[in-house]
């Protein structure tokens, strides 16, 4: 299959390699652009632990002025991808949770001290779940600087539009509700709804798939669990069906 990967560049490279290994041809054009330049500064005084709900949050901490201190703090990480990124970047004590911020909450409650120092959430500019709000209701002091901003793409490239128009793209990977909504908005803006509906839409979760309702695609496939391994199971099955 010829698959369009919409993931931001750093992570798209890894995903592309895995898809190529499955036998797919891959076209990368991100729908969210990651900006670290407009980030809030990090103040780690009296912080007992970090919380990372994305790889980019971890990267922001690792590239900050207080990276050496940050690496020595416990870090609660959403899912295996964020956890492995933290480990690769030298964080000493990574506590791996499930693949959503909401599912990470019980682990934070069980392994942190409500009367200890602050919890610092390495947040992006758009959050699907108010983790800090939930923790504050339970008595925690939570700091939530915006350490990166994910900006939605404002147009699709001529190269990609041409490939879609001539049927040279078979499927698209969508990993977040915001990415899916950006995809739908740009499909509508470029007036390519008819051709886009015929693509196979590989979605990380049912929340992602729900954002496609306005487009009404012919084929939506949802990963059994919200992680890359299960998504790759879908694309691997697509390869097998093409053989």
C-alpha positions in Angstrom: 0.0 0.0 0.0 0.9 3.7 -0.5 0.4 5.2 2.9 0.4 8.9 4.0 2.0 9.4 7.4 0.6 12.6 9.1 2.8 12.4 12.2 5.3 15.2 13.1 8.7 14.8 11.6 10.8 13.3 14.4 8.4 10.5 15.1 7.3 10.1 11.5 10.8 8.9 10.6 10.6 6.0 13.0 7.0 5.1 11.9 8.0 5.3 8.2 10.8 2.8 8.7 8.4 0.3 10.4 5.9 0.7 7.6 8.5 0.3 4.9 9.6 -2.9 6.6 6.0 -4.1 6.2 6.3 -3.5 2.5 4.5 -0.2 2.2 5.4 2.8 0.2 5.3 5.8 2.6 4.7 9.5 2.0 5.3 11.8 5.0 3.5 15.1 5.3 2.8 16.1 8.9 -0.4 17.8 9.8 0.9 19.1 13.2 4.1 21.2 13.3 5.9 21.2 16.6 7.3 24.5 17.9 9.6 24.6 20.9 10.7 28.2 20.4 7.6 29.8 22.0 7.8 27.5 25.1 7.4 28.6 28.7 10.6 28.3 30.8 10.9 25.4 33.2 11.3 26.0 37.0 12.0 22.7 38.9 12.4 24.2 42.4 10.4 22.0 44.8 9.2 19.7 42.1 8.8 16.1 43.2 8.2 14.5 39.8 7.6 15.3 36.1 4.6 14.1 34.0 5.0 13.6 30.3 2.0 12.8 28.1 3.9 13.1 24.8 7.3 12.5 23.4 7.6 16.2 22.6 7.2 17.1 26.3 10.1 14.8 27.1 12.2 16.4 24.3 11.4 19.9 25.5 12.6 19.0 29.0 15.8 17.3 27.6 16.6 20.4 25.6 15.9 22.9 28.3 18.3 24.9 30.5 17.5 22.7 33.4 17.8 19.4 31.6 20.4 17.9 34.0 18.1 18.5 37.0 15.0 17.2 35.0 16.8 13.9 34.2 17.2 13.2 37.9 13.5 13.6 38.8 11.0 10.7 38.6 9.1 11.0 35.3 5.6 9.6 34.8 5.3 8.7 31.1 2.2 7.9 29.0 2.7 4.7 27.1 5.7 2.8 25.9 6.6 5.3 23.2 7.0 8.3 25.6 8.7 6.1 28.2 11.3 4.8 25.7 12.0 8.4 24.4 12.6 9.5 28.0 15.0 6.6 28.6 16.8 7.3 25.4 17.2 10.9 26.4 18.8 9.9 29.7 16.0 10.3 32.3 17.0 8.2 35.3 13.7 7.1 36.7 10.9 6.6 34.2 7.6 5.3 35.4 5.6 3.9 32.5 1.8 4.2 32.5 -0.9 3.2 30.0 -1.3 4.9 26.7 -3.6 7.8 27.7 -3.3 10.6 30.2 -6.5 9.5 31.9 -5.1 6.0 32.4 -1.9 7.4 33.8 -3.7 9.1 36.7 -4.0 6.1 39.0 -0.2 5.4 38.8 0.6 9.1 39.6 -1.8 8.9 42.6 -0.2 5.6 43.9 3.4 6.6 43.5 3.5 10.4 44.4 3.0 12.3 47.6 0.0 14.6 47.8 1.9 16.5 50.6 5.2 16.5 48.7 6.5 19.0 46.2 4.7 20.0 43.0 4.1 17.8 40.0 5.1 19.4 36.8 3.2 18.4 33.6 5.3 18.9 30.5 2.3 20.0 28.5 1.7 21.0 24.9 -0.5 23.8 23.8 -3.6 21.6 23.2 -4.6 18.9 25.7 -7.3 16.2 25.2 -7.6 15.5 28.9 -7.3 17.9 31.9 -4.8 15.8 33.9 -3.7 18.8 36.0 -7.2 19.7 36.8 -8.0 16.1 38.0 -4.9 16.1 40.2 -5.6 19.5 41.7 -9.1 18.3 42.7 -7.3 15.6 44.7 -5.2 18.1 46.5 -2.0 18.0 44.5 0.0 21.1 43.6 0.4 20.9 39.8 2.5 23.2 37.6 1.7 23.1 33.9 4.0 25.1 31.6 3.4 24.9 27.9 6.8 23.4 26.8 5.9 23.1 23.1 3.1 24.1 20.7 1.7 21.9 18.1 0.5 24.1 15.2 -2.0 22.7 12.7 -0.9 22.7 9.1 -2.8 25.3 7.0 -2.6 23.6 3.6 -1.5 20.4 1.9 1.4 20.4 -0.5 0.8 20.3 -4.3 2.8 17.1 -4.4 0.4 15.4 -2.0 -2.7 16.8 -3.6 -1.6 15.5 -6.9 -0.9 12.0 -5.6 -4.3 11.9 -3.9 -6.0 13.1 -7.1 -4.4 10.5 -9.3 -5.0 7.7 -6.8 -1.4 7.4 -5.8 -2.3 7.3 -2.1 -4.2 4.3 -0.7 -4.3 5.0 3.1 -3.7 7.6 5.7 -2.5 7.2 9.3 -4.2 9.5 12.0 -2.9 9.4 15.5 -4.8 12.0 17.5 -8.2 13.7 17.4 -6.6 17.0 16.5 -4.7 15.5 13.6 -7.9 13.9 12.3 -9.8 17.2 12.6 -7.0 19.0 10.8 -7.1 16.3 8.1 -10.8 16.8 7.6 -10.6 20.6 7.6 -7.9 20.5 4.9 -9.6 17.9 2.8 -12.7 20.2 2.8 -10.7 23.3 2.1 -9.0 21.7 -0.9 -12.3 20.2 -2.1 -10.9 16.7 -2.4 -13.6 15.0 -0.3 -14.6 12.4 -3.0 -11.1 11.1 -3.5 -10.2 11.3 0.3 -13.3 9.2 1.2 -11.9 6.3 -0.8 -8.7 6.1 1.3 -8.3 3.6 4.1 -8.1 5.5 7.4 -5.9 3.9 10.0 -6.9 5.5 13.4 -5.2 5.1 16.7 -8.4 5.2 18.7 -12.2 5.5 18.4 -11.8 9.2 19.5 -9.6 9.8 16.5 -12.1 8.0 14.2 -15.0 10.0 15.5 -13.5 13.2 14.1 -13.9 11.7 10.6 -17.7 11.7 10.7 -18.1 14.8 8.6 -16.1 13.3 5.8 -17.8 9.9 5.9 -14.9 7.7 4.7 -15.6 4.4 3.1 -13.0 2.6 5.2 -12.0 3.3 8.8 -9.8 0.9 10.8 -9.3 1.5 14.5 -6.4 0.0 16.5 -7.5 -2.5 19.2 -5.5 -0.4 21.8 -4.2 3.2 21.5 -0.6 2.4 20.7 1.7 2.2 17.7 2.1 -1.6 18.0 -1.6 -2.2 17.5 -1.8 0.4 14.7 1.0 -1.4 12.9 -1.0 -4.6 13.3 -3.6 -3.0 11.2 -1.2 -1.9 8.5 0.5 -5.3 8.6 -2.8 -6.9 8.0 -3.4 -4.6 5.1 -0.1 -5.8 3.6 -1.2 -9.4 4.0 -4.5 -8.7 2.3 -2.8 -7.2 -0.7 -0.6 -10.2 -1.2 
